[in-house]
Amino acid sequence: METRIIEFGSNDYSDMISLRLNVLLHPIGINESYINKEKEKHDVLIGLFNDNRLIGCCILSTINKETIQLRQMAVLPEFQKSGSGRKILAFAEFIAKEKGYKILMMHAHDAVLDFYKKCGYTISGAQFFEVGVPHHKMEKQL
C-alpha cells in the first residue's frame, strides 16, 4: 500500500470524490453538491492506494497558523479494520508536522471516536450534529 498526495483535478481526485460519496455521504443522504471543489483546490488531498487503486482518503484544511483540520476520511469497507485508516492518519500527521502545524483537529463521527482515541486524539467539547450525524471535535498536539 502507498500513501501519497493527490493532485486536485486529476483522475485520482475524481476517484477520491467517488470514494467519499459512496462511503461517507450517500449513506447519510448527502449528494455531491456538498463537496466544495473550489475550496479543495487549496487543501491537501491524501490518498491510500493498493495496486494503484484508491482505497482510502482524507483532506487537510488549514484553520489557522497552528491548526489544520482533517476532513472527509474514508476507507472502502473491505479495507476497514486492516490498518488502512492508521496509515492515512499517520501520513496526514506527517504532512501537517512538515508544514509546521502544531495541532491536528477533526469533527469525528461518534461511531469512530474509539479509533481516533487509540491514535492519540482527545475529545474537545460537547457532542454536536453535523450533516445530521453526531460528532465530537477531537484534536492532537503534533
Contacts in CASP RR format, 6 or more apart in sequence:
PFRMAT RR
TARGET T0000
AUTHOR 0000-0000-0000
METHOD contacts of the structure
MODEL  1
METRIIEFGSNDYSDMISLRLNVLLHPIGINESYINKEKEKHDVLIGLFN
DNRLIGCCILSTINKETIQLRQMAVLPEFQKSGSGRKILAFAEFIAKEKG
YKILMMHAHDAVLDFYKKCGYTISGAQFFEVGVPHHKMEKQL
1 48 0 8 1.000
1 49 0 8 1.000
1 50 0 8 1.000
1 55 0 8 1.000
1 84 0 8 1.000
1 87 0 8 1.000
2 48 0 8 1.000
2 49 0 8 1.000
3 46 0 8 1.000
3 47 0 8 1.000
3 48 0 8 1.000
3 49 0 8 1.000
3 87 0 8 1.000
3 88 0 8 1.000
3 90 0 8 1.000
3 91 0 8 1.000
4 46 0 8 1.000
4 47 0 8 1.000
4 49 0 8 1.000
5 44 0 8 1.000
5 45 0 8 1.000
5 46 0 8 1.000
5 47 0 8 1.000
5 95 0 8 1.000
6 12 0 8 1.000
6 13 0 8 1.000
6 16 0 8 1.000
6 45 0 8 1.000
6 46 0 8 1.000
6 47 0 8 1.000
6 57 0 8 1.000
7 13 0 8 1.000
7 45 0 8 1.000
8 40 0 8 1.000
8 41 0 8 1.000
8 45 0 8 1.000
12 47 0 8 1.000
12 54 0 8 1.000
13 45 0 8 1.000
15 54 0 8 1.000
16 45 0 8 1.000
16 47 0 8 1.000
16 54 0 8 1.000
16 57 0 8 1.000
17 32 0 8 1.000
17 35 0 8 1.000
19 54 0 8 1.000
19 56 0 8 1.000
19 57 0 8 1.000
19 74 0 8 1.000
19 76 0 8 1.000
20 35 0 8 1.000
20 57 0 8 1.000
20 72 0 8 1.000
20 74 0 8 1.000
21 31 0 8 1.000
21 32 0 8 1.000
21 35 0 8 1.000
23 74 0 8 1.000
23 75 0 8 1.000
23 76 0 8 1.000
23 77 0 8 1.000
24 30 0 8 1.000
24 72 0 8 1.000
24 74 0 8 1.000
25 31 0 8 1.000
25 32 0 8 1.000
25 34 0 8 1.000
25 35 0 8 1.000
25 131 0 8 1.000
28 131 0 8 1.000
28 132 0 8 1.000
28 133 0 8 1.000
30 131 0 8 1.000
34 131 0 8 1.000
39 61 0 8 1.000
40 59 0 8 1.000
42 61 0 8 1.000
42 62 0 8 1.000
43 59 0 8 1.000
43 60 0 8 1.000
43 61 0 8 1.000
43 62 0 8 1.000
43 71 0 8 1.000
44 59 0 8 1.000
44 60 0 8 1.000
44 61 0 8 1.000
44 92 0 8 1.000
44 95 0 8 1.000
44 99 0 8 1.000
45 57 0 8 1.000
45 59 0 8 1.000
46 57 0 8 1.000
46 58 0 8 1.000
46 59 0 8 1.000
46 60 0 8 1.000
46 88 0 8 1.000
46 91 0 8 1.000
46 92 0 8 1.000
46 95 0 8 1.000
47 54 0 8 1.000
47 56 0 8 1.000
47 57 0 8 1.000
47 58 0 8 1.000
47 88 0 8 1.000
48 54 0 8 1.000
48 55 0 8 1.000
48 56 0 8 1.000
48 57 0 8 1.000
48 75 0 8 1.000
48 84 0 8 1.000
48 85 0 8 1.000
48 87 0 8 1.000
48 88 0 8 1.000
48 91 0 8 1.000
49 55 0 8 1.000
50 79 0 8 1.000
55 75 0 8 1.000
55 76 0 8 1.000
55 79 0 8 1.000
55 84 0 8 1.000
56 73 0 8 1.000
56 74 0 8 1.000
56 75 0 8 1.000
56 76 0 8 1.000
56 79 0 8 1.000
56 84 0 8 1.000
56 85 0 8 1.000
56 88 0 8 1.000
57 72 0 8 1.000
57 73 0 8 1.000
57 74 0 8 1.000
57 88 0 8 1.000
58 70 0 8 1.000
58 71 0 8 1.000
58 72 0 8 1.000
58 73 0 8 1.000
58 74 0 8 1.000
58 88 0 8 1.000
58 89 0 8 1.000
58 92 0 8 1.000
59 70 0 8 1.000
59 71 0 8 1.000
59 72 0 8 1.000
60 68 0 8 1.000
60 69 0 8 1.000
60 70 0 8 1.000
60 71 0 8 1.000
60 92 0 8 1.000
60 95 0 8 1.000
60 96 0 8 1.000
60 104 0 8 1.000
61 68 0 8 1.000
61 69 0 8 1.000
61 71 0 8 1.000
62 68 0 8 1.000
62 69 0 8 1.000
63 69 0 8 1.000
63 105 0 8 1.000
66 101 0 8 1.000
66 102 0 8 1.000
66 103 0 8 1.000
67 101 0 8 1.000
67 102 0 8 1.000
67 103 0 8 1.000
67 104 0 8 1.000
67 105 0 8 1.000
67 139 0 8 1.000
68 96 0 8 1.000
68 99 0 8 1.000
68 101 0 8 1.000
68 103 0 8 1.000
68 104 0 8 1.000
68 105 0 8 1.000
69 104 0 8 1.000
69 105 0 8 1.000
69 106 0 8 1.000
69 107 0 8 1.000
70 89 0 8 1.000
70 92 0 8 1.000
70 104 0 8 1.000
70 105 0 8 1.000
70 106 0 8 1.000
71 106 0 8 1.000
71 107 0 8 1.000
73 85 0 8 1.000
73 88 0 8 1.000
73 89 0 8 1.000
73 106 0 8 1.000
75 84 0 8 1.000
75 85 0 8 1.000
75 88 0 8 1.000
85 115 0 8 1.000
86 119 0 8 1.000
89 119 0 8 1.000
92 104 0 8 1.000
93 104 0 8 1.000
93 140 0 8 1.000
93 142 0 8 1.000
96 104 0 8 1.000
96 142 0 8 1.000
97 142 0 8 1.000
101 142 0 8 1.000
102 141 0 8 1.000
102 142 0 8 1.000
103 139 0 8 1.000
103 140 0 8 1.000
103 141 0 8 1.000
103 142 0 8 1.000
104 139 0 8 1.000
104 140 0 8 1.000
104 142 0 8 1.000
105 124 0 8 1.000
105 137 0 8 1.000
105 138 0 8 1.000
105 139 0 8 1.000
105 140 0 8 1.000
106 116 0 8 1.000
106 121 0 8 1.000
106 137 0 8 1.000
106 138 0 8 1.000
106 139 0 8 1.000
107 128 0 8 1.000
107 130 0 8 1.000
107 135 0 8 1.000
107 136 0 8 1.000
107 137 0 8 1.000
107 138 0 8 1.000
108 116 0 8 1.000
108 121 0 8 1.000
108 135 0 8 1.000
108 136 0 8 1.000
108 137 0 8 1.000
108 138 0 8 1.000
109 133 0 8 1.000
109 134 0 8 1.000
109 135 0 8 1.000
110 127 0 8 1.000
110 133 0 8 1.000
110 134 0 8 1.000
110 135 0 8 1.000
110 136 0 8 1.000
113 123 0 8 1.000
113 136 0 8 1.000
113 138 0 8 1.000
116 138 0 8 1.000
117 123 0 8 1.000
119 140 0 8 1.000
120 140 0 8 1.000
121 138 0 8 1.000
121 139 0 8 1.000
121 140 0 8 1.000
122 138 0 8 1.000
122 139 0 8 1.000
122 140 0 8 1.000
123 136 0 8 1.000
123 137 0 8 1.000
123 138 0 8 1.000
124 136 0 8 1.000
124 137 0 8 1.000
124 138 0 8 1.000
124 139 0 8 1.000
125 136 0 8 1.000
125 137 0 8 1.000
126 136 0 8 1.000
127 134 0 8 1.000
127 135 0 8 1.000
127 136 0 8 1.000
128 134 0 8 1.000
128 135 0 8 1.000
128 136 0 8 1.000
128 137 0 8 1.000
129 135 0 8 1.000
END
